Amino acid sequence: MVRQLSAKQFYAGSNPVGHSKKNNMDKETELMIITMEECGELTQACSKVLRTRYEEHALEELRKEVADVMCMVELMKEEGLISDSDISTGINKKKEKLKIWSNLIERT
């Protein structure tokens, strides 16, 4: 049987049974890889909520994955890759787009 490695295991040089080798990648690369993985897991959790019609177990997983992504955003801020100002500006721009292209935010 072939065991599939996660991106983190592959890039970090971990072996398939989970015993980590010394990680030789730089901190920012690791941060980006883990953030990508967490975003993918959030995507899956959103899909599962829809498939299960908002069953509690799916909502619990959604909450966990949102927290994981927010943790990674916090780590990006700590590394100086993004700032609260960047995030606030981006949120405002996205809300303006959503006013035009979705029904999520009412136009004023």
Secondary structure, DSSP 4 states (H G I P E B T S, - for coil): -PPPPPHHHHHHT--TTS-PPPP-S-HHHHHHHHHHHHHHHHHHHHHHHHHTTS-HHHHHHHHHHHHHHHHHHHHHHHTTSS-HHHHHHHHHHHHHHHHHH-SSS---
